[in-house]
Amino acid sequence: MRLVLFEGPGAGRGIRPGVLTDVGVVDVSSATAGLVAHSPQHLMEQIIDGFDTLRPTVERLAVSALPLPLNVVRLRPPLPRPGKILCCIGNYWEHAQREPRPLNMFLKNPDAVIGPGDTIVLPEFTEPYVFHHEAELGIVIKGPAKNVRQEDWRKAVFGFTGIIDVSARGEGRRTWRAGSWMGKSFDTFAPIGPCITTADEIPDPNKLRVRFWNNGELYHDYITDDMEHRVPELIEFASRIMTLHTGNVIACGTNHEGLSPLQDGEFCEIELEKIGRMGLHVRDPLKRQWERSVYLGEGSTNPEAVRRAQP
């Protein structure tokens, strides 16, 4: 099941819960009428915590109620302000012949979250050399989860979503303000969506295709089986350090093949298998321009990236 938050016509106002189908969004707010939420994030957290009870009614509505067409609704980020956004550093082999790198993560600013149809706004900072997209699989937590063993990882996972880890860079691939969260945490630098796909729909999160387009041209195109540290290990690692709570997100890192600048006026889209597709606009108040090159990675076999590199 693909859960969303949305705005649109119908009874009630504001942001409501729904189920994303192939033909539109089914409003399931009647199933959650008994929940008292102080924010859209809190609403989704309560849905996650109470989903075993809510599920039969939500499933019935999903197949019996009339969907609202996507062109009359506005999807919002399914997790508008997670308490924690943990992001893996690197975490893909990218055809490298080396020893595994130590697993490492950083925290990304929760206020950086935006959703489908929103705009990534590049900051008016002139120190960063460039701003890159990183298309990633996001793990949605059901907590509290602490000291979860790898073999028990599913106990801590409600579902999966898509996330773009927008990144300010120094020269090359070095993150701006290396060793800190700053280059990753500007407002609008954490698009999340379009939905949360429940974990039962994804038997193996390390067998999903991730793609990213910029102005209709394919850049990222990889399978999550290339993760250096896989989903069960990510859950174990993070939960040993801190308690993971419902609605927290772990971004699994990206295969950097296909990395390229984001710049003013572009329209980018991320698509994850079994989760869906989300489009966003890009605005740069300074109207900077970079060559639309692409980072290949050592030994890259990404056919689109290889094609772009040819003279």
C-alpha positions as CSV (number, residue, x, y, z in Angstrom):
1,M,0.0,0.0,0.0
2,R,1.2,3.5,-0.9
3,L,0.3,6.1,1.7
4,V,0.3,9.8,1.0
5,L,-0.6,13.1,2.5
6,F,-2.4,15.4,0.1
7,E,-4.5,18.6,-0.3
8,G,-7.5,18.7,-2.6
9,P,-11.2,18.9,-3.1
10,G,-13.7,17.1,-0.8
11,A,-14.9,17.2,2.7
12,G,-12.7,18.9,5.2
13,R,-9.8,21.2,4.7
14,G,-6.0,21.1,5.0
15,I,-3.7,18.1,4.6
16,R,-5.4,14.7,4.6
17,P,-4.2,11.1,4.4
18,G,-4.7,9.0,1.3
19,V,-3.7,5.9,-0.6
20,L,-2.0,6.4,-4.0
21,T,-3.3,4.2,-6.7
22,D,-2.6,3.9,-10.4
23,V,-5.6,6.2,-11.2
24,G,-5.4,8.8,-8.4
25,V,-5.6,9.3,-4.6
26,V,-8.2,7.7,-2.4
27,D,-9.1,9.9,0.6
28,V,-8.9,7.7,3.7
29,S,-9.4,10.5,6.3
30,S,-12.6,8.8,7.5
31,A,-10.5,5.8,8.6
32,T,-8.3,8.2,10.7
33,A,-11.1,10.4,12.1
34,G,-10.4,9.2,15.7
35,L,-6.7,10.4,15.6
36,V,-5.9,13.7,17.2
37,A,-2.9,15.1,15.4
38,H,-1.2,18.5,16.0
39,S,0.6,18.5,12.6
40,P,0.7,16.5,9.3
41,Q,3.9,14.8,10.5
42,H,2.2,13.8,13.7
43,L,-0.8,12.5,11.7
44,M,1.4,10.2,9.6
45,E,3.3,9.0,12.7
46,Q,0.0,8.0,14.4
47,I,-1.1,6.2,11.2
48,I,2.2,4.3,11.2
49,D,1.9,3.4,14.9
50,G,-1.7,2.3,14.6
51,F,-1.6,0.8,11.1
52,D,-2.3,-2.8,12.2
53,T,-5.7,-1.5,13.5
54,L,-6.4,1.0,10.7
55,R,-5.3,-1.2,7.8
56,P,-8.6,-3.2,7.2
57,T,-10.6,0.1,6.9
58,V,-7.9,1.8,4.8
59,E,-7.8,-1.2,2.5
60,R,-11.6,-1.3,2.1
61,L,-11.6,2.4,1.2
62,A,-8.7,1.9,-1.2
63,V,-10.7,-0.5,-3.3
64,S,-14.2,0.9,-2.9
65,A,-14.0,4.7,-2.8
66,L,-13.7,6.8,-5.9
67,P,-10.1,8.1,-6.4
68,L,-9.4,11.8,-6.9
69,P,-7.5,12.3,-10.1
70,L,-3.9,13.4,-9.6
71,N,-4.5,16.6,-11.5
72,V,-6.9,17.9,-8.9
73,V,-4.9,17.1,-5.8
74,R,-1.5,18.3,-4.5
75,L,0.7,15.6,-3.0
76,R,2.6,16.8,0.1
77,P,5.7,15.1,1.5
78,P,4.5,11.9,3.3
79,L,6.8,12.9,6.2
80,P,6.8,16.7,6.3
81,R,9.2,17.1,9.3
82,P,10.8,13.9,10.5
83,G,12.4,14.1,13.9
84,K,15.6,12.6,12.4
85,I,16.9,12.3,8.8
86,L,19.9,10.1,8.9
87,C,21.9,10.0,5.7
88,C,24.5,7.4,4.7
89,I,27.8,8.8,3.4
90,G,28.7,7.1,0.1
91,N,27.5,3.5,0.7
92,Y,27.7,2.2,-2.9
93,W,30.5,0.1,-4.4
94,E,30.4,1.9,-7.8
95,H,32.5,-0.9,-9.3
96,A,35.4,-0.1,-6.9
97,Q,37.9,-2.8,-6.1
98,R,38.7,-2.1,-2.4
99,E,38.0,-3.1,1.1
100,P,34.6,-2.0,2.5
101,R,34.6,1.5,3.9
102,P,33.4,2.0,7.5
103,L,29.6,2.7,7.6
104,N,29.1,6.4,8.4
105,M,26.1,8.7,8.5
106,F,25.2,12.3,9.1
107,L,22.0,14.1,10.3
108,K,20.2,16.3,7.7
109,N,18.0,19.3,8.7
110,P,14.3,18.2,9.1
111,D,13.3,21.7,7.9
112,A,14.9,20.9,4.5
113,V,11.9,18.6,3.6
114,I,9.8,19.5,0.6
115,G,7.4,17.3,-1.5
116,P,6.1,16.6,-5.0
117,G,5.8,19.6,-7.2
118,D,7.8,21.9,-4.8
119,T,10.9,23.9,-5.7
120,I,14.5,23.2,-4.7
121,V,15.9,26.7,-4.0
122,L,19.7,27.0,-4.3
123,P,21.0,29.3,-1.5
124,E,22.6,32.6,-2.2
125,F,26.0,31.3,-0.9
126,T,28.8,31.7,-3.4
127,E,31.3,29.5,-1.5
128,P,29.9,26.1,-2.8
129,Y,31.3,25.2,-6.2
130,V,28.2,23.4,-7.4
131,F,24.9,21.8,-6.1
132,H,24.3,18.2,-7.0
133,H,21.3,15.8,-6.9
134,E,21.6,12.4,-5.1
135,A,18.7,10.1,-5.7
136,E,18.2,7.7,-2.8
137,L,16.0,5.1,-1.2
138,G,14.6,6.2,2.2
139,I,13.8,3.8,5.0
140,V,10.7,4.9,7.1
141,I,11.0,3.8,10.7
142,K,8.4,2.4,13.1
143,G,9.7,2.9,16.6
144,P,10.8,3.1,19.2
145,A,13.7,1.0,18.0
146,K,16.9,0.5,19.9
147,N,19.7,-2.0,19.5
148,V,17.9,-3.8,16.7
149,R,19.8,-6.8,15.4
150,Q,20.2,-7.3,11.6
151,E,18.1,-10.4,11.6
152,D,15.3,-8.4,13.2
153,W,15.5,-5.3,11.0
154,R,11.9,-5.6,9.8
155,K,10.6,-4.9,13.3
156,A,11.9,-1.4,13.0
157,V,10.8,-0.6,9.4
158,F,7.3,0.5,8.4
159,G,8.1,1.2,4.8
160,F,10.1,3.0,2.2
161,T,10.1,6.3,0.3
162,G,12.2,8.3,-2.1
163,I,14.5,11.1,-1.1
164,I,16.8,13.5,-2.9
165,D,19.9,14.4,-0.9
166,V,20.6,17.8,-2.5
167,S,24.3,18.5,-1.8
168,A,26.5,21.7,-1.9
169,R,29.9,20.7,-3.1
170,G,33.4,22.1,-3.0
171,E,35.7,21.2,-6.0
172,G,35.0,17.7,-7.2
173,R,32.8,15.6,-5.0
174,R,33.9,17.0,-1.7
175,T,30.9,18.2,0.3
176,W,31.0,21.9,1.1
177,R,32.1,22.5,4.7
178,A,33.6,19.1,4.8
179,G,33.0,17.2,8.0
180,S,29.8,19.1,8.8
181,W,26.1,18.9,8.0
182,M,26.0,22.4,6.4
183,G,26.4,21.5,2.7
184,K,23.5,19.1,3.0
185,S,21.0,21.0,5.1
186,F,19.9,24.2,3.3
187,D,16.2,24.6,3.2
188,T,14.5,22.6,0.4
189,F,17.5,20.2,0.2
190,A,15.5,17.1,1.3
191,P,12.7,16.3,-1.1
192,I,10.8,13.3,0.2
193,G,8.1,11.3,-1.7
194,P,5.9,10.7,-3.5
195,C,4.6,8.2,-0.9
196,I,5.4,5.7,1.7
197,T,5.2,2.1,0.4
198,T,4.5,-0.3,3.2
199,A,7.2,-2.8,3.9
200,D,5.1,-5.8,2.9
201,E,5.0,-4.5,-0.7
202,I,8.9,-4.6,-0.9
203,P,10.2,-8.1,0.0
204,D,13.8,-7.0,-0.6
205,P,14.7,-3.3,-0.5
206,N,18.1,-4.2,-1.9
207,K,16.6,-5.1,-5.3
208,L,15.0,-1.8,-6.3
209,R,15.8,0.3,-9.4
210,V,16.4,4.0,-8.7
211,R,16.3,6.6,-11.5
212,F,16.6,10.3,-11.8
213,W,15.9,12.6,-14.7
214,N,16.8,16.3,-15.2
215,N,14.8,18.1,-17.9
216,G,13.8,14.7,-19.2
217,E,17.3,13.3,-19.5
218,L,18.3,10.3,-17.5
219,Y,21.1,10.7,-15.0
220,H,21.0,8.3,-12.1
221,D,20.1,4.7,-13.0
222,Y,21.1,2.0,-10.5
223,I,19.9,-1.0,-8.5
224,T,20.1,-0.9,-4.7
225,D,21.9,-4.3,-4.6
226,D,25.1,-2.2,-5.1
227,M,24.8,-1.0,-1.5
228,E,28.1,-1.4,0.4
229,H,26.1,-1.7,3.7
230,R,22.6,-3.1,3.2
231,V,19.4,-2.2,4.8
232,P,19.5,-4.6,7.8
233,E,23.0,-3.3,8.7
234,L,21.9,0.3,8.4
235,I,19.1,-0.4,10.9
236,E,21.4,-2.2,13.3
237,F,24.1,0.5,13.1
238,A,21.8,3.5,13.6
239,S,19.8,1.9,16.4
240,R,22.9,1.1,18.3
241,I,23.8,4.7,18.4
242,M,20.4,6.3,19.0
243,T,16.8,5.4,19.6
244,L,14.9,5.5,16.3
245,H,11.4,6.8,16.5
246,T,8.3,6.5,14.3
247,G,8.6,8.7,11.3
248,N,12.4,9.0,11.3
249,V,14.0,8.4,7.9
250,I,17.3,6.8,7.0
251,A,18.5,7.8,3.5
252,C,20.6,4.8,2.1
253,G,23.1,6.8,0.2
254,T,23.5,7.0,-3.6
255,N,25.4,5.4,-6.4
256,H,27.2,8.5,-7.6
257,E,27.3,7.5,-11.2
258,G,25.1,10.1,-12.9
259,L,25.8,12.9,-10.4
260,S,25.3,16.3,-12.1
261,P,24.5,19.9,-11.2
262,L,21.1,21.3,-10.5
263,Q,20.5,24.8,-11.7
264,D,17.9,27.5,-12.3
265,G,14.8,26.6,-14.3
266,E,15.3,22.8,-14.4
267,F,12.7,20.2,-13.7
268,C,13.9,17.0,-12.1
269,E,12.2,13.7,-11.3
270,I,13.1,10.8,-9.1
271,E,11.5,7.3,-9.5
272,L,11.9,4.3,-7.3
273,E,10.6,0.9,-8.2
274,K,7.5,0.0,-6.2
275,I,7.4,3.5,-4.7
276,G,6.7,5.9,-7.5
277,R,7.8,9.1,-9.3
278,M,8.1,12.6,-8.0
279,G,8.9,15.8,-9.9
280,L,10.4,19.1,-8.5
281,H,11.4,22.4,-9.9
282,V,14.8,24.2,-9.3
283,R,15.3,27.9,-8.7
284,D,18.5,29.8,-8.3
285,P,18.2,33.5,-7.3
286,L,21.7,34.0,-8.6
287,K,21.1,32.3,-12.0
288,R,24.4,30.5,-11.9
289,Q,25.3,28.1,-14.7
290,W,27.4,24.9,-14.7
291,E,28.3,22.6,-17.5
292,R,25.7,19.8,-17.5
293,S,28.4,17.1,-17.1
294,V,28.0,13.9,-15.4
295,Y,30.2,12.0,-12.8
296,L,30.8,8.5,-14.1
297,G,32.6,6.8,-11.2
298,E,35.5,4.5,-11.7
299,G,34.6,1.6,-14.0
300,S,31.1,2.9,-14.6
301,T,28.7,0.7,-16.6
302,N,25.8,3.1,-16.5
303,P,25.0,3.2,-20.2
304,E,23.5,6.7,-20.0
305,A,26.4,8.1,-18.2
306,V,28.9,6.5,-20.6
307,R,27.0,7.9,-23.5
308,R,27.2,11.4,-22.1
309,A,30.9,11.1,-21.6
310,Q,31.6,10.4,-25.2
311,P,32.7,13.3,-27.3
